[in-house]
């Protein structure tokens, strides 16, 4: 049984969205993308990435 990841690292989120790390942080700073923190590591939920990308609308 294959399970999908629920949280993605910064690098993985960049790959999923097709953007660079600077663009990712600009999106976070503008409030367009909201990370969740695991300790001090920002992680991006699959739901948040899909919402931003407009998947499922």
N, C-alpha and C positions, 0 to 999 in steps of 0.2 A: 504494500500500500504506500503510494507516494503522497507525502504531505507537502503543502505549500508553506513557505516561510511566512511568519506573521510579522516579523520585524526585519528591517534591512539597515545595514550600516550606511554611512555617508557614501562610501565608494559604490556599494550595491545600488543605492537610490539613484546615484548619478547614472549608472548603467541602465537602470530601468527606465528613467525619464529621458535618457539621451542628452544630458547636459553635463557641463563641467562642474567642478567643485565650487568655483567662484559663483557661478549662476545659482547653484543649489543654495549657497549661503545668502545670496541676495533675496531669493524667494523666501527663505526663513525670516530674514530681517524685515521684509515687507509684510509678513504675516500671511503669505500665500500658501505656505507649506509649514505644517506644525510638527516638529519632532517630539518624540517621547524620550525621556532620559532614563537610561539604565545605568545607575551610578552616575558617572559624569560623561557617559558616552551618549551622544545623540543618536537615536534610532528612528526610523521612519516606518510606520505601519503600512501594510499592504493596502488597507482601506484608504489611508491618507494619500498614498501615491495614486491609487485608482481615482479618487475624488479629484485630485489636482489634474490628472490626465484626461478627465472627462469620460472615463470608462464606466459604463452602466447607466448612463443618462438616458 
